Amino acid sequence: MDQKLFEALTILQGLPAWAWIAASAIATFLFGMLLGRRQGAATRPLVRPEIKVESFRDLQKTIAKLEGENASFSNFFPMLRDFTKEINSRLERRAIPATLEKIVDRLFMPTQILVFQMDDKVNKLILRSSKGLSADASEVYQIGIGEGRIGWVAEHQVEMDVNDFIREMRHSGESQKIAAHFQFKTELCAPMVYEGKVLGVISVGGITRHSKHEKSMLRLIADVGSTAMHNHNLFQKTQEMANCDGLTKLSNKRFFMEKLSEEIVRAEKGHFPVSLFIFDLDNFKHYNDTQGHQAGDEVLKITGELLRDTVRPDDLPARYGGEEFIVLLPRSPKAGAMHAAERVRKRVAEHPFPNRESQPLKIVSLSGGVATFPDDGRTGGELIAAADAALYRAKRSGRNKVLSCETAYFSDESEEPDLGAKSG
């Protein structure tokens, strides 16, 4: 170690004078810079006070926003669970839009909610439930696919908010605003789609409770709504198949008897009439024997179509058995029921059934009877028996006619059925 120190001193002694002067200057400069930095660090603040306060406020706002979004999600998912249970427990299709409106109202607290359902018959969206429309808005709103913001959402099957609509308008150059829809405040909109088919649209306006993920929330609600509608449609089809006569597509006897009992109970409570119209096709055995059973089935099928197209929407037509048909006419007095029955009789008699000229009356005709609750009977069985008795009288008096039930002391003939008279 001493030898190395001696060698270093020997080297330094050999340096010229100018080298010593330069080294001293550099050392002095470096020492001054170091001293200045330490003094500056001791006297200069790390962050300006106003910048520190502003950053703290921004941090507080961010934390509050995150807490709000967390609370929103915390409230949303239990709400979604309860909503899913409620909407899937309802078997009536018309109850679904009102349930959707209720959950959307709780979630966004908007000033306007519009729930549309797709009507396949007219291929348009029909307003089924709403909040916030003006009091005089009593008309039925129908929107075509692609018409306005709501129709655009249905056509493209994508959820949209105000910013999305603005971007789409700038991109396409077309405004989604329709003059006829001036009352619609569509700020947030989602389609109800199941397996690529649009079943409805939910429109929300005047939102007072915003969320970062509000589009996703509304889409979840719309998806639950579309699933409920699809399930209802499946249930309805299954129920119709169980209650339907396979040949005529009318209600079957079992389902008719259930509805008849229910309607009589309602009529008893409400003190209003209920009528029955029962009929069969005249000389139907003759038609089967001459034309064949396949042709006879076609006559029954066509008769079912004529009956369904002729009665009122609230009436219930059914195939009672064989060539016999029956119609339930709620809230219809006897005079109204006779008028309805006569329309059916005339419609059948005038229809150009194949080979109808081969029939004894040269047409396919019917004979029928009408009975009314409570005058002609207070139970379903009594009403059917009374209407059936009137049918027998129509058969005996020449066929191709409809008669109303008469009490025994007003009737010229016995009300006892003549089994031979009714056979065709």
Secondary structure, DSSP 8 states (H G I E B T S, - for coil): -HHHHHHHHHHHHTS-HHHHHHHHHHHHHHHHHHHHHHHHHHHS-SS-HHHHHHHHHHHHHHHHHHHHHHHHHHHHHHHHHHHHHHHHH---TTHHHHHHHHHHHHHH--SEEEEEEEETTTTEEEEEEEES--TT--S--EEETTSHHHHHHHHHT--EEHHHHHHHHHHH------GGGTT---SEEEEEEETTEEEEEEEEES-SS--TTHHHHHHHHHHHHHHHHHHHHHHHHHHHHHHB-TTT-SB-HHHHHHHHHHHHHHHHHHT--EEEEEEEETTHHHHHHHH-HHHHHHHHHHHHHHHHHHS-TT-EEEEEETTEEEEEEET--HHHHHHHHHHHHHHHHHS--TTGGGSTTSS--EEEEEEEETTS-SSHHHHHHHHHHHHHHHHHTTSS-EEE---TTT-SS--S--HHHH--
